[in-house]
Amino acid sequence: MEQIGTFAASSYTIRDLHLFRDIDDEQIAQALADCAVVRLAPGTTVENGNRARLYILLRGALAVEADTRNGMADGTVSKILPGESVGEQSVLDEAANLASISALEESELLLIEGELVWKLIDQSNGLARNLLRLLSFRIRAANALLRRRQKLGEFYRQLSMNDGLTGMYNRAWMNDMLPKLIATAHRAGTPLALVMLDLDHFKRFNDTHGHLAGDDALRAAADVISTALRPSDFALRYGGEELMVILPETAEALALMVAERLCTRMREAPIFRDMRIPLPHITASFGVAMLEAGMDDSALIAAADAAMYRAKEGGRNRVAR
Ligand SMILES: Nc1nc2c(ncn2[C@@H]2O[C@H](COP(=O)(O)OP(=O)(O)OP(=O)(O)O)[C@@H](O)[C@H]2O)c(=O)[nH]1
């Protein structure tokens, strides 16, 4: 960063500076006359000497990266073009500018010390108004960025909580949610039922019709389950061909009825590899377990799993408890 002269001695005028737009004030031009104009070689960084300063780009282009020291930096880089300014917030905060400002190409900047900016604000309503406009624009842009990030975060969170093949919740979701649902049930003293189901002879289905047809069958099974539940129930893919249904506030008799209904719909659901040739129906074995006093998630899952194996042993395509 090399000082090449002063603003008065340069070929630039106050009209080149967006912050001073519509301010026709001779006094301001005079106040800026002695401000340094510096040149930055491409790739070099502004040395702000830990001061609050306003930089206005006169020529070239700058990249501004948010503060890299306070842990808030996330790689967002803004591009600054001629006439635009950097550092107005640090001047208003009277704090050193912690953003990293570097030249994308050979650039010239006007450097205005923080104290002078304050003096100019006292002198000119126009400057104060322009600064407010600029800050309001920055706040709006920052809010929009935040909203976009929130949406993206939510999108990735959902992606990590859902199974790619069936779209159902996955094991990660269950690890997070089942303990919470169990804690709520224990606290409120309401019943909670867990249904574990495993597709029958699925290895044979895969071996006979191919793995892609197996995937279709799994999707069909997920559809049967997901569409047959109340909005307050949850369905997820527990593992390979094992699915799970969580029924909060559901007593045993009702849970058994729900499981029977799912079992019937499963054996009746059509499965299509393509639209011409429907594949054989699939069935599943269902195990129902009720949350008992002192039970945690592992114990409840183990109980549902044991019930599901009883359904397998009992001949499959059935519900056991
Ligand atoms: N197509 C497909 N198959 C899967 C997927 N996940 C697990 N499987 C298959 O599911 C089959 C499960 O087989 P087993 O555990 O032997 O059980 P099964 O043949 O269903 O027999 P039973 O459970 O005793 O009725 C295996 O062949 C797995 O490859 C998947 O995402 N897609």
The ligand as a Gaussian input file, in Angstrom:
#p B3LYP/6-31G(d) Opt

LIG

0 1
 N      -33.110000     -53.948000      -2.830000
 C      -32.707000     -53.684000      -1.602000
 N      -32.466000     -54.699000      -0.755000
 C      -32.061000     -54.439000       0.494000
 C      -31.871000     -53.117000       0.936000
 N      -31.471000     -53.188000       2.223000
 C      -31.428000     -54.494000       2.575000
 N      -31.774000     -55.264000       1.532000
 C      -31.818000     -56.707000       1.439000
 O      -32.712000     -57.271000       2.363000
 C      -32.365000     -58.658000       2.497000
 C      -32.607000     -59.086000       3.905000
 O      -32.411000     -60.452000       3.958000
 P      -32.481000     -61.325000       5.286000
 O      -32.002000     -60.493000       6.440000
 O      -31.771000     -62.607000       4.998000
 O      -33.978000     -61.548000       5.547000
 P      -35.175000     -61.951000       4.596000
 O      -34.715000     -62.572000       3.324000
 O      -36.054000     -60.768000       4.448000
 O      -35.875000     -63.070000       5.430000
 P      -36.829000     -62.880000       6.687000
 O      -36.507000     -61.542000       7.310000
 O      -36.451000     -64.018000       7.596000
 O      -38.219000     -62.977000       6.216000
 C      -30.914000     -58.801000       2.072000
 O      -30.853000     -59.545000       0.884000
 C      -30.505000     -57.362000       1.784000
 O      -29.616000     -57.258000       0.697000
 C      -32.094000     -52.076000      -0.008000
 O      -31.934000     -50.878000       0.276000
 N      -32.509000     -52.391000      -1.247000

